[in-house]
Amino acid sequence: MRYWHDYAIAWGEIIDEIATGTPAVKSTQMLRVLAERILDGTLPADAQVPPTRQIASRLSMGRNNVLRALSMLVDQGYLVAKPRSGFYVAKVATQAPRSYETTESVETIWRSRLPTPPIAKVRRQSFYIGYDIPFRGSGFDLHLFPANAWRDCEREAMSLTQISDWGRDSVEADDPRLISQLRTQILPSHGIWARPEEILITLGGQGARYLLARLLGGPGVSFGLEDPCLPDFLEVSRLSGSKVVSIPTDREGAIPGPELDSCQVAVLTPGHQFPTTAVMPLQRRHDILKRAEQNDCVLIEDTFETDLLDGPEKLATLKSIDRSGRVIFIGTLCRQMAPGLRIGYVVGHPHVIEQLRELQRLVHRHTPGNTQRALALFIERGHYRPFVRKARLELERRGNLLKRALADDIPEISVFHRDGTSSFWCELPLSKDGTRLTEMAQDTGLLVEAGESFFHTSTAPRNHLRLSVASVTDDQIVEGVGRLARLL
């Protein structure tokens, strides 16, 4: 038996770590911190827990709350309760630290089996940590998020009646209520009328891209991608063994030419070319469809922030004017709301959807049912369209501010931007290196994207930047442009 005062220093540090927030928060932190310290060996087996009254006093919380938290740790197997003696660390809960040196032979084993070249690392997980001005894409603005409406829909989705619907392992179909909302509220705005068997819900647009690259790509398949394009789609295409064909672009998007004609599968972003935001004219869309029919090419229409377009700005999608059934449509439900929701969808021929569903089953079976149901309720109750309007107006206002700031402070930058998107494609003077500028900006707390990473040809230009106003305030826009001007 090891008395608690034998570990007084360790217990003091643990108490200090817990002692923040309200009593409810402290109880939750007590569960987390004690479990972590037991697992990492800071508190060894049979170590005694200080008296509950002393813990309660140090944390300024009721003794009953402390007892409740410790009892939960007993239930979870981290502690044991001994009559008239108190709580002790359970033997089964501790883990001895593991450390070993990797031998050269082990390194050789894995080096020969992992992809060559390795999967590219894209630093997109911690955009905003440590940076005070995030001009990067995939932004999330908490102030725009409809928290109250979403909370109500989540609460309703967690009722027993709703859980009885979505709680099953549904690999054969998606939430019928979400499918219904897509068919009646979302897809018609893209000019698309689809039957339920033509729609698959995916883990975001990224999940859709992965599934399609694996299903339609492969060794010997000419897989066309715009240049520049979304780097992640390029990586998945390469991993599938496809022969990647570079489709050139201009200020009107992908160019219908010999490169496109040589493809068996081509990925296009006509609504907003990614990342340049170019909008493809209607006549070019018809030309591309005609070429695809003549050369038996399958087209994947990948959308980028086209849900923010409205009225005459929203041209007919390739899918809406396709009469041959060769266009597959990838969509997301307003990525500006919360990218972490991870809800995307694919619209295609029933045979394609059936195979995609089987492939998805092998990866993660299906998209979480609770999120599907909450989103269905969110659209049903009329929250989605007002949010889209609000996001559009706010991003348009921020975009105008960014354009004015760039024109005033850095007139040598050529800015390309189309309505309905949060991103700006910026061309620097040829003498400037966008990649180097990005690295220098990070040192000042400014996060921007180098345009070079979006190209996949050997002659990729280095004088481009991509800026986004998805998650910056007015003051950050002005200050960020000022920092860029000083760096240049």
N, C-alpha and C positions, 0 to 999 in steps of 0.2 A: 504494500500500500504506500502511495506517495502523496504526502499531504500538500495541500494547495500552496502553502507558504514556501515550499521548496521551489516553486515556480512563480514566485511573486513578481519577478520582472516580466516574465512572459504574460502573466495574467494582467499586469498593469497596462502593457501595450495593447492587449486584446480589449480591455475595458475602454481605453482611450479611443480605439478604432470604432467601437460601437456607439460611444456617447455623443451622437449627433442626431438631430431631428426630433420628431414627436415620439411619444411612447410607442405608438404603433410601428413607426419606422424602426425604432430601436429594437423591438421584438423581432422584426424581420431580419435586421442586421445581425442580431445575436445568433439566429439560426445559421445564417450564411458564414459569419466569421468563425464561430466555434467549429463548424463542420470543416472549414478549410484548414484551420490550425490543427485539428485532429488528423486529417488526411495527410498533411505535409509533415507530421511528426513533431511539430512544435509542442504539442501536448501528448506525451506518450501514454500507453495503456496503463490503467490503474491510477492515473493522476487524478487527484481530488479536485472537484470544482469548489470554489470559494462558497461560503454560506450565502444562501439566497438573499437574506436581509442585507448583507454587505454589498452584494451586487446591485440590489435595488437602490441602496443609498448612494452608491457611486454613480449610478446612471439616472438618478432622480426619477424613478418610475416605481410603480406599485409592485410589491412582492408577488402578488398573484400573476402579474404579467411575466415576471421572471420564471416563476414555477411553470407557467403554461409553456413558455419557450423551451425550457429544459426538458419538460415531459415530452414535447414533440421530438426532441433529439433522442430521447429514450426510445420512442416509437420507431424512429428511423434507424436505430442501431448504433448511434454514435456514443451514447452514454448508457450507463446502468444505474439504477437507483437502489441503494442499500438502506434497509430500515435503520432508523436512528443514527445514520452515519452520513447520509447525503448522496450526492451524485458523483460518479467516477467515469473516466474515459473507458469505453468498452474496448476489449482486446481486438474484436473482429473489425473494428472501424479503422485501425491504424494501418498505415502503409509505409514500409521502409523506402526511403528515396532510392531510385534506380539511376545508375550512371555507368556508362561503359564507353569505351573508345571504339569507333568504327574501324575495322581493319580494311586494308586495301582490297582484299578479296571480296568483301561485302560491297564495297564501292563499285567494283568491277561487275558484280552480278547485276546491280541495278542500272548502271550506266549503259549496259548492253541491251536492256529491255525497255527503257523509257523512250518516249518519242525523241527523234533527232531531226531538226533542231527542237529543243524543249519548248513546251507551251509558253508563249509570251506572257510575261507578267505585266498586268495593267493595274497601276495603283489607283483603284477606285473605291476602296473600302473605308478609307479614313480621310476623305476630302477635307473635312472641316476641322479636324482635330489639330490644334496648334497653328491654324491659319485664321487671320482675322478678316480676310477678304477672299471669299471663294468664288472666283469667276469660272468655275468648272461646270461641266454638264452634269446631268443626272441629279440636279439639285432638288432639295426639299425645303419648302418654306413653311414652317410651323404656323405662321400667322395666316397663311392662306388655307390651311387644312381645316375642313368643316368638322371640328372636334365634337361639338354637341350632337350634330346630326349623325355622325358616324358612331358615336357612343350609344345612341338610342338604338341604332340598327344592330350593333354588336350585342347589346343587351337582349333585344328581341330574338336574335339568332341563337342565343344561349338558353332560351326557354325550352322546356321539355318537349313541347309540341314541335318546335323547329328541329331540335336535336334528333327526334325520332325520324325526321326526313333526311337530314344530311349526315347523321352519325354512322351510317352504314358504309362498308367498303365498296364504293360504287366505281368499278373499273369499266363497266359497260356503257356508262352515260354520265354526263355532267348534271349539275343542278338544273332541273327543268325550269325553275323560276328565273334563273340567271339567263339561260338560253332564250327564254321568252322575252326578257328585257332587251337582250342583244338584238333579237329579230325585229322587235317593234320600236325600240327607242334609239339604238345606236347604229346598227348597220344601214337603215334607210337614209341616214344623214350622209353616208358614203355612196348612196345610190345602189346599195346591195340588198337584194331580197333572197334570203336563204332559208332552207328547210332545216329542222333540228339536226338531221343526220349529216348536214354539211358543215357543222360547227364543232370545234374542239376547244375546250378551255385549257390553257397551259400556264405553267409557272412563268408568267411575264412574257414579253416578246422574246426574251432570250431563250426561254424554254422552247418556244415555237421554232426559233432559228436552229437550235441544236437538233431538234427532232427532224426538221426538213433536210438539213445538211446530211444527217445520217441516213435518212430514208432515200433521198434522191441522188446523193453523191456517191462516190466510190471510185476505185481505180479505173482509169480510162474515161471517166465522165468529165466532159468539159463544163466546168462550173463558172459562170460569168459573174464577176463582181465589179461594181463601179469603182473607178479610181479618181478621187479618194472614196473610202467606204468605212463601214463600221468594222473596226479591227477584230472584234470578237467573232463576227460571221466569217471573216477571213481565216481565223485560226481553226474554227470548227470544220470549215471546208477542207483545209489542208489535212487535218487529222483524219478525215474520212478517206483520204487518199485521192481526192478529186484533182483534176488538172485545172488549176485556177487560171481563168482568162481575164485579163484586165480590159474593162470596157471604159473608154475615155469619156470624160464629161466636159461640158462647157457651162455657160451661164443659163442654160435651159435644161440642165440635167444630163442624163445618159444620151450618148450620141448613137443613133441607129446606123451602124456601119458593119464592116466585115468582121470586127471582133464579136459583135452581138450575133451575127449570122453563124459563127462557128460554134456557138454554145448549144449544149443540150439542155442546160438549166441556166437561167440568168436571174439574178437578184437585182431589183430596181427599186428606187425610192422616188417616184414621180411627184408625190405630194409635197415633200420637202426633201431635196437631195441631201443625204447625210454625208459629210457635215456642212456642205456649202449653203444649204437651205434653198437652193434653186428650185423653182416650180416648173415642171415640164408642161409646155403648151399642149393644148388638146390635139392639135394636128400631129404633133410628134408622138403622142400616145397612140393614135390610130396607126401611124406608120410602124411603130414598134410591134403592135399586135399583128399587123399584116406580115411583117418579116418573120415573126415567131411562127405564124401559121405556115408560111412557105418553107421554113427550115425545121419544122417540127420541134420547136424549142418550148420548154415549159418555163413560165414566168412566175417568179415569186415577188409579189408586190408588198414591200415592207414599208409600213407607215412610220412617220416621225412627226409627232405633234400636229398631225392634220386634224385632230379633234378640236383644236383651237380655231380652226378656220370656219368661216361662216359666209353665207350668201354667195355672191358671184365669185368670191375668192376661191371657193371650193370647187375645183374642176372635177369632172367625172373621173372616177378611179378606173384603172385598167380593168379591175374585176367587173365594174358596172357596165363596161362596153364590150366585154369579152363575149363572143358568141360561140367560141369553139370549146370552152370549158378548160382551157389550159392555164388559166391564171389562178394562183393560190394567194390568198390575202392574209397578211399578218397584221393584227391590230392590238392595241393596248387600251386600257380604260384610263385615260388621262393620267399619264405618268407624272404630271405636275401635282396631282393630289397627294400621293405618297408612293414612291417607287417601291417601298418595302412591302406593299400589299401583294406584289408579284402576281398580277392577274393579266394575262394576255389571251389571245384567241387566234385560231386559224379558221379560215373559211375556204373550203375546197370541195372537190368532187367527193361523193360519199365513199368511194373506194379508197381515196387518199386519206380521208378522215379516219376510216376504219383501221388502216395500217398505222397511221400516226398514233391512234389510241393504243394499239397493241404494243408499239414501240415505247410509248410513254409508260405503259404498265410495267415494262421491264426496268424502267429507271426509278420512278417514284409512284407508280400505280395511278394516282390521279391528283389533281390540284385540291388542296384542303377544302373540305365541304363547308366548314364554318365560315371561311372567308368568302366563298362563292355565295352563300346564303345572305351574309351581311351586305355584300355588294348588290345582290338582287333587291333586297329591301331598300337600300340606299337609292337605287334608281327608281323603284316602284313609287316611293314616297315623294318623288320630285326634287331630290336634293342634287342630283348629278348635273343637270343642265344649268342651274343657277351657279354652281361652283365653276363650271367651265366658262361661263360668261364673266364671272368675277376674276378668274385667273387670266383670261384673255386681256381684259382691260388693264389689269395691274401689270402684266408683263409688257404690254404695249407702252404703258406709261414709263416703266423702267427702261425699256428699249430706246425710247425717244431721248431720255436723259443720257443714256450711254452714247448714243450717236452724237448728241450735242457736245458732250465732254470730249469725245475723240476728235471731233472736227476742230474744237477750240485748242486742245492741248497737243494733239499729235496729228496734224493735218496730212503728214506724209503717209499715214496708214490708209489704205483703200479698204472700205468696209462693205461687205455684201450681206444683205439681210432681207428676208421676205416676211410679210405679215403672218402672224399666227405661230411663230416659233420664238423660243427664248434665247436662241443662240445666234452668234454673229461670227461670220467667217472674215478674218482680217488678213490682208496681204501687206507685208512689210516691204520696204525697199529691198532690192536684191542683195544689197550689201549687209543686211541684217540677218542674223541667225535666230529663228524663232525658238529652236530647241535650247540654245544657250540662254536666250532671254527668259525662257520658262524656268530654268535652273536658278538664274539670278533672282527672279521674282520670288521664288520659294524662300530664299534667305531673308526676304523682307516681310514674310507673312502673306504674300499675294499668290494665289493659286490660279494659274491659267493653263491652257492646254496647247502644246506644240502641234502645229498642223502636220508636221512630218509623219507622225505616228498613224495618220489615217490613209497614207498612200501605201501601195504595195508593189510599186515598180522600182527598179534599181536607180532610176533618175528622179526620185522623190524630191521636190523642192523643199527647202528648209526655211523659207521666209514667210510662213503662215502661222497664225494663231487662231484658236477658237475660244471665244468668250461667251459666257452665259449669264443672264440676269435672273435665273430661276430662284436664287436664294441669297440675293444681296439687297441691302437697303440703299436708299438714295445717297446717304453719306458715304457708304462703302464704294458706290460707283464712282463718285467724284474723287475720293481719295485713291481708289485703285488706278484710275486713269492717270492721276498725277504721279503715282509711283512708276507706272509704265513709262511715262514721258521722261522721268528722271533716269531710268535705267537705259532707255534708248539713247 
